[in-house]
Amino acid sequence: MNGHTSYADRLELFRKNDAERDALVAEVVRNYEELSLKYAEKCDDYCNEVESRRMWQSKATQSERALVEHRQASGSNAFALAVIDGDGALFNDFLWALGKDGGAEAAHQLHAEIKNHLKTTYPEAHVDDWSIVVQVVLNLQGLATKLQACGIVSNPNEVFAFGRAFGLAQPLFSFIDAGMGKERADHKIRETLRLFLPNAQCKHVFFGPCLDNGYLVVSISLKNHFPSTRVIEHQLTLSHKVLERYRRDYASRITLIETRAAEPGFVELGFNMVRFPSIFRSDNLPSKPSNTISPTPFAPPVRAISTSQMQPSTAPFVPKSASPAPSSDSASSSSWATVGKSGMTAKTLNIASKKAPVRKFILVNVHDERVDAELPRCDPGAEKRFGDRLKSSGKFCNNFHLTGKCQSGEYCDYNHGERLTPGEQLVLKHKARSRSCPGKEYCRDLGCTFGHHCKFGKACYMPDCWFDSSHGMDLQPAKRVYEDGSEEWISAYLEKLR
């Protein structure tokens, strides 16, 4: 019994050990499976990290390369821009009076002054390698009229010559005529600043003069293109907070050119200011002509003398044959009265002035775009006769009936025949005007019979108008252009500018 009991106990002990071994093996297997899953996850994470690191390393390399290229590009073609409102920043009187020589002198002086200021502002930069871009935007005709009225120039042509010489003196200088209307120049200047200020190659911007408060909104609109952190669009108002941010971020890149005393709004911006007294006048234009230059009566500027504007003078009396001299035999019986009488009866004088020949011309607006002269209304009878002849003879040749000559001659596809009457020619002119000239507003052919713009202008409602590109064109004639290329301003147009 004792032995049996001993075996039973030992068997129970074996069974207990087996259960513990099975539990241990099961735990080992379970832990192994968990570790295998974790290992697989770690391997996946490692692979993802490797791929991510490679991707970001590639992007970092590309970014560094792009940054280097950007720095090289921005440093290789660096320039400074000066945008000047020419209606407010006026050059000194002596420069205007010198005409084209004054324009060239003003350009050279302004280039030198800007270079000197940039060297002072950027002492460590290679300013000598920077290009200087200057744009003077103004109403050229209006300013020329004002300067002549003040006696600063004797003829508007001097102002035109000044502008041309200013642009030619330096390769990147421009004298831009924006035409009449204050908003034209303001809009062009605002858009120029909006375009160039974000450009990294534009190292510095000069703007002047500090007289028009309308330009203060430029600073606010530019804030949209250079937003600082946590800037909300509806906060971009003329508040001190926004101007502080704008001043803090971009004040170092902008310099205001002060001619006359700056308006308070410009002073509050806190930008650097500079004066060029040798170039720009520091006071307003005089209300009366100055004593330095005696003004001449206003006359339309012309590039060549128009003979149609010259008054013919009376021809001097030069008889073809000399008056008969008294002979020695009749000296006692003749007097100077009888001699003069006989001389007068031998010659009949014609002192009537000869009529100057009429010169052909076309009309252009202030932008040198051709403007068709308005045609009179057609006579209903002429329209009927024209229609009858059109039905019986076919389409008429514009060149033959309107100009009197056709280069195609007998090979022309259109009807020549008997010339149309003046009334019928007027009908044909109206019809020819409805066809668009290939050269459109740039055509300078005096004999061109086609139309060069839409006669209705902005009021045209036709969806398929042949002249749709000219709907915004200025239809006010400003100059006459003659066949020899000379130009003459129309007095009625210049009167409106006064």
C-alpha positions in Angstrom: 0.0 0.0 0.0 2.7 2.4 0.8 4.4 1.7 -2.5 1.1 2.2 -4.3 0.5 5.4 -2.6 4.0 6.6 -3.5 3.5 5.9 -7.2 0.1 7.7 -7.2 1.7 10.7 -5.6 4.5 10.7 -8.1 2.0 10.3 -11.0 0.1 13.3 -9.7 3.3 15.3 -9.5 4.2 14.4 -13.1 0.7 15.5 -14.3 1.1 18.8 -12.5 4.5 19.3 -14.0 3.2 18.5 -17.4 0.4 21.1 -17.0 2.9 23.7 -15.9 5.1 22.8 -18.9 2.1 23.0 -21.3 1.2 26.4 -19.9 4.8 27.6 -20.2 5.0 26.4 -23.8 1.6 28.1 -24.6 2.9 31.3 -23.0 6.1 31.2 -25.0 4.2 30.6 -28.2 1.8 33.5 -27.4 4.6 35.9 -26.6 6.4 34.8 -29.7 3.4 35.6 -31.9 3.0 39.0 -30.2 6.7 39.8 -30.7 6.5 38.7 -34.3 3.6 41.2 -34.9 5.5 44.0 -33.2 8.6 43.2 -35.2 6.6 43.3 -38.4 5.1 46.7 -37.4 8.6 48.0 -36.5 9.9 46.9 -39.9 7.1 48.7 -41.7 7.7 51.8 -39.6 11.4 51.6 -40.4 10.8 51.3 -44.1 8.4 54.2 -44.0 10.9 56.3 -42.1 13.6 55.5 -44.6 11.3 56.4 -47.5 10.2 59.6 -45.8 13.8 60.6 -45.0 14.9 60.0 -48.5 11.9 62.0 -49.8 12.6 65.0 -47.5 16.3 64.7 -48.2 15.5 65.0 -51.9 13.2 67.9 -51.3 15.8 69.6 -49.1 18.4 69.1 -51.9 16.0 70.5 -54.5 15.1 73.5 -52.2 18.8 74.2 -51.6 19.5 74.1 -55.3 16.5 76.3 -56.0 17.6 78.8 -53.3 21.1 79.0 -54.8 19.7 79.5 -58.3 17.3 82.1 -57.0 20.1 84.0 -55.2 22.2 83.8 -58.3 19.4 85.0 -60.5 18.3 87.8 -58.1 21.9 88.9 -57.7 22.9 88.8 -61.3 20.3 91.1 -62.7 19.6 93.4 -59.7 18.0 96.8 -60.4 16.5 99.7 -58.6 13.2 101.3 -59.8 12.2 104.9 -59.7 8.5 105.6 -60.5 7.8 109.4 -60.7 4.5 111.1 -61.3 5.6 113.7 -63.8 2.6 115.9 -63.2 3.6 116.4 -59.6 7.4 116.1 -59.6 8.4 118.9 -62.0 11.9 119.3 -63.3 13.6 122.6 -62.8 12.7 125.4 -65.2 16.1 125.7 -66.8 16.0 122.0 -67.8 12.6 122.4 -69.5 13.8 125.5 -71.3 16.8 123.6 -72.7 14.5 121.2 -74.6 16.2 118.0 -75.7 19.5 119.1 -74.1 17.7 119.6 -70.8 16.0 116.2 -71.1 19.4 114.4 -71.5 20.9 116.5 -68.7 18.0 115.6 -66.4 18.4 111.9 -67.1 22.1 111.9 -66.4 21.7 113.9 -63.2 18.9 111.7 -61.9 20.9 108.5 -62.7 23.9 109.8 -60.8 21.8 111.0 -57.8 20.0 107.6 -57.5 23.3 105.7 -57.7 24.8 107.9 -54.9 21.8 107.3 -52.7 21.9 103.6 -53.2 25.6 103.4 -52.4 24.9 105.2 -49.1 21.9 102.9 -48.3 23.6 99.7 -49.3 27.3 100.2 -48.5 28.2 96.5 -48.7 26.4 95.7 -52.0 27.8 96.0 -55.5 25.5 98.9 -56.4 27.6 99.7 -59.5 26.4 96.5 -61.0 22.7 97.4 -60.5 20.6 98.7 -63.3 18.6 101.9 -62.8 15.1 101.8 -64.2 13.2 105.2 -64.2 9.6 105.7 -65.4 8.2 109.2 -65.5 4.4 109.0 -66.1 2.5 112.2 -67.0 0.0 113.9 -69.2 2.5 115.3 -71.7 0.2 117.6 -73.7 -1.4 119.0 -70.6 1.9 119.7 -68.9 3.3 121.2 -72.1 0.4 123.6 -72.3 0.8 124.6 -68.6 4.6 125.2 -69.0 4.0 127.4 -72.0 1.3 129.3 -70.2 3.7 129.9 -67.3 6.4 131.2 -69.7 8.8 128.4 -68.8 8.9 127.1 -72.4 8.1 129.1 -75.6 6.7 126.2 -77.5 5.2 122.8 -76.5 7.6 121.1 -78.9 10.4 121.8 -76.4 8.6 119.6 -73.8 8.2 116.8 -76.4 11.9 117.1 -77.3 12.7 117.0 -73.6 10.8 113.7 -73.1 12.4 112.0 -76.1 15.9 113.0 -75.1 15.2 111.9 -71.5 14.3 108.4 -72.7 17.2 108.2 -75.1 19.9 109.4 -72.6 19.7 106.2 -70.5 18.7 102.8 -71.8 16.2 102.0 -69.1 14.6 105.5 -68.7 11.1 106.0 -70.0 9.0 109.2 -70.4 5.5 107.8 -70.6 2.6 109.9 -71.8 -0.5 108.6 -70.1 -2.8 111.1 -71.7 -5.5 113.2 -70.2 -7.2 112.3 -67.0 -5.6 112.0 -63.6 -6.6 108.4 -63.0 -4.7 107.3 -66.1 -1.3 108.2 -64.6 -2.3 107.1 -61.1 -3.4 103.7 -62.3 -0.3 103.1 -64.3 2.0 104.0 -61.4 0.0 101.9 -58.9 0.2 98.9 -61.2 3.9 99.4 -61.8 4.6 99.3 -58.1 2.4 96.3 -57.6 4.4 94.4 -60.3 7.9 95.3 -59.3 7.8 95.4 -55.5 7.4 91.6 -55.1 10.3 91.0 -57.5 13.4 89.8 -55.6 15.7 91.4 -58.3 14.1 94.8 -57.6 16.4 95.8 -54.7 15.0 99.3 -54.1 12.1 101.5 -55.1 12.0 105.2 -55.3 8.6 106.8 -55.5 7.6 110.5 -55.8 6.4 113.0 -55.3 4.8 112.9 -51.9 1.9 115.2 -52.8 -1.0 113.1 -54.0 -2.9 111.5 -51.0 -4.5 109.2 -53.6 -1.2 107.2 -53.5 -1.5 106.4 -49.8 -3.9 103.6 -50.7 -1.0 102.0 -52.7 0.6 101.1 -49.4 -2.5 99.3 -48.2 -3.1 97.4 -51.5 0.5 96.2 -51.5 -0.1 94.7 -48.1 -2.2 92.0 -49.8 0.9 90.9 -51.7 3.2 90.9 -48.7 1.0 89.6 -45.8 2.7 89.3 -42.4 1.6 86.7 -39.9 -1.9 86.7 -38.7 -3.0 89.5 -41.0 -6.7 89.4 -41.8 -8.0 91.0 -45.0 -10.8 93.0 -43.4 -8.2 94.6 -41.1 -6.4 96.2 -44.1 -7.7 99.7 -43.6 -6.0 103.0 -43.0 -5.4 102.2 -39.4 -2.2 102.8 -37.5 -1.8 99.1 -36.9 -1.7 98.2 -40.6 0.7 101.0 -41.4 2.9 99.9 -38.6 3.2 96.4 -40.1 3.8 97.8 -43.5 6.4 100.1 -42.3 8.1 97.4 -40.3 8.3 94.9 -43.2 9.1 97.1 -46.2 10.3 100.5 -45.2 13.9 99.6 -45.9 13.2 98.9 -49.6 11.2 102.2 -50.3 12.5 105.7 -50.5 10.1 108.6 -51.2 11.3 111.4 -53.5 10.3 114.7 -51.9 10.1 117.8 -54.2 7.7 120.1 -52.5 6.7 119.7 -48.9 5.4 116.2 -48.3 1.8 115.7 -47.3 1.3 114.6 -43.6 0.1 111.1 -44.7 3.4 110.4 -46.4 5.3 111.6 -43.4 3.4 109.3 -41.1 4.5 106.3 -43.1 8.0 106.8 -41.8 9.7 105.9 -45.0 13.1 107.3 -45.9 12.9 110.5 -47.9 15.3 112.1 -50.3 15.5 115.4 -52.2 17.1 116.1 -55.5 17.0 119.9 -55.7 19.3 120.1 -58.7 16.7 118.2 -60.7 13.2 118.9 -59.4 11.7 122.3 -58.5 10.7 122.7 -54.9 7.8 125.1 -55.4 4.6 125.2 -57.4 4.4 126.5 -61.0 3.9 130.3 -61.1 0.4 131.5 -61.9 1.8 134.1 -64.2 4.5 134.0 -66.8 8.0 134.3 -65.5 10.3 137.1 -66.5 13.1 134.8 -67.6 11.5 133.7 -70.8 9.1 135.8 -72.7 6.2 133.7 -73.8 5.0 133.6 -77.4 1.3 133.4 -78.3 0.0 129.8 -78.1 0.3 128.0 -81.4 -0.3 124.4 -82.2 3.0 122.4 -82.2 3.9 121.2 -85.7 6.8 119.0 -86.9 6.9 120.7 -90.2 5.6 124.0 -91.5 2.2 123.6 -93.2 1.9 125.7 -96.2 -1.9 125.7 -95.9 -1.5 127.7 -92.7 0.7 130.4 -94.2 -0.9 133.6 -95.3 0.1 134.4 -98.9 1.7 137.8 -99.2 1.1 140.3 -102.0 3.6 140.0 -104.8 5.8 143.1 -105.2 5.2 145.1 -108.4 8.0 144.3 -110.9 7.0 145.4 -114.4 8.1 143.2 -117.3 9.4 146.2 -119.3 10.9 149.4 -118.0 8.8 152.6 -118.2 9.6 154.6 -121.3 12.2 157.2 -120.6 11.5 160.7 -122.1 13.7 161.6 -125.1 15.7 164.7 -125.3 13.5 166.1 -128.0 10.3 165.8 -126.0 11.8 166.6 -122.7 10.5 170.2 -122.8 7.0 169.1 -123.7 6.8 166.0 -121.4 6.5 165.9 -117.7 7.0 163.1 -115.1 3.2 162.9 -114.9 2.9 162.0 -118.6 5.7 159.5 -118.4 4.0 157.8 -115.4 0.7 157.8 -117.2 2.1 156.2 -120.3 3.9 153.6 -118.1 0.7 152.7 -116.3 -1.3 152.3 -119.4 1.4 149.9 -120.8 1.1 147.5 -117.8 -2.0 146.0 -116.0 -1.2 144.8 -112.5 -2.7 141.8 -110.8 -2.1 142.1 -107.1 -4.5 139.2 -106.2 -2.9 136.6 -104.0 -2.4 133.2 -105.3 -4.4 130.5 -103.5 -2.3 128.0 -101.8 -2.8 124.4 -102.9 -4.9 122.2 -100.6 -2.8 119.6 -98.9 -4.3 116.2 -98.3 -4.3 114.8 -94.7 -5.8 112.2 -92.4 -6.9 112.7 -88.8 -5.4 110.9 -85.8 -6.2 111.1 -82.1 -3.8 112.0 -79.4 -2.5 108.3 -79.4 -1.7 108.5 -83.1 -4.6 106.2 -84.0 -6.4 107.1 -87.2 -9.8 108.7 -86.9 -12.1 108.7 -89.9 -13.6 112.1 -90.8 -17.3 112.2 -90.4 -19.2 111.9 -93.6 -22.4 113.9 -94.4 -25.7 112.2 -94.8 -26.6 110.8 -98.2 -29.3 112.3 -100.4 -32.2 109.9 -100.7 -32.3 110.5 -104.5 -28.7 109.7 -104.8 -29.2 106.5 -102.8 -32.0 105.4 -105.2 -29.9 106.2 -108.3 -27.0 104.3 -106.8 -29.2 101.3 -106.0 -30.6 101.3 -109.6 -27.1 101.4 -111.1 -25.9 98.7 -108.7 -28.6 96.4 -109.8 -28.0 97.0 -113.5 -24.1 97.2 -113.5 -23.0 95.2 -110.5 -20.7 96.2 -107.7 -18.6 99.4 -108.2 -14.8 99.7 -107.9 -14.1 101.8 -104.8 -10.7 102.9 -106.1 -11.9 104.0 -109.5 -15.0 105.8 -108.4 -13.6 107.4 -105.2 -10.0 108.1 -106.0 -10.1 108.1 -109.8 -7.6 105.4 -110.4 -7.5 101.6 -110.2 -4.2 99.6 -110.4 -6.1 96.6 -111.8 -7.3 98.5 -114.8 -9.2 96.4 -117.2 -8.6 93.3 -115.1 -10.5 94.6 -112.2 -13.4 92.4 -111.0 -15.6 95.4 -110.2 -17.5 97.9 -112.4 -15.7 101.0 -113.7 -17.9 102.4 -116.4 -19.1 106.0 -116.1 -17.9 107.8 -113.0 -20.5 108.1 -110.2 -21.9 111.6 -109.5 -20.8 113.3 -106.3 -24.0 112.3 -104.5 -23.6 108.7 -105.6 -19.9 108.7 -104.6 -21.0 109.8 -101.1 -23.2 106.7 -100.9 -20.3 104.5 -102.0 -18.1 106.1 -99.4 -20.5 105.2 -96.7 -20.6 101.6 -97.9 -16.8 101.4 -98.2 -16.5 102.7 -94.6 -18.4 99.6 -93.4 -15.5 97.4 -94.4 -12.5 97.1 -92.1 -9.2 98.3 -93.3 -6.4 95.6 -92.8 -4.2 98.3 -91.2 -7.1 99.5 -89.0 -6.2 102.5 -86.9 -2.5 102.4 -87.9 -3.2 102.9 -91.6 -1.6 106.0 -93.1 -2.7 105.7 -96.7 -4.4 109.0 -97.5 -6.3 107.3 -100.3 -7.7 104.4 -98.3 -11.5 104.2 -98.7 -12.1 101.6 -95.9 -13.2 102.2 -92.4 -10.6 102.3 -89.6 -12.7 102.1 -86.5 -16.3 101.6 -85.4 -18.2 104.9 -85.8 -20.4 104.1 -82.8 -17.4 103.5 -80.5 -18.3 102.3 -77.0 -22.0 102.6 -77.8 -21.9 99.8 -80.4 -24.3 97.0 -79.6 -23.6 94.7 -82.6 -22.2 91.3 -81.3 -20.2 90.6 -84.5 -18.9 94.1 -85.2 -15.9 94.0 -87.6 -14.4 96.9 -85.6 -14.8 95.3 -82.1 -11.2 95.9 -81.3 -11.7 99.7 -81.6 -14.7 100.1 -79.4 -12.6 101.6 -76.6 -10.7 103.9 -79.0 -10.6 107.7 -78.5 -12.5 109.1 -81.4 -11.6 112.8 -80.8 -9.3 114.0 -83.6 -6.2 115.7 -82.2 -3.8 116.1 -85.2 -3.7 116.2 -89.0 -1.1 114.0 -90.7 -0.1 115.2 -94.1 1.1 113.1 -97.0 4.7 114.2 -96.4 4.6 112.9 -92.9 4.4 116.2 -91.1 1.8 116.7 -88.3 -0.3 119.6 -87.2 -2.3 119.8 -84.0 -5.9 120.8 -84.3 -6.6 124.2 -82.6 -10.0 123.1 -81.4 -8.5 120.1 -79.6 -5.8 122.2 -77.9 -8.4 124.7 -76.8 -10.1 122.0 -74.8 -6.9 121.3 -72.9 -6.7 124.8 -71.5 
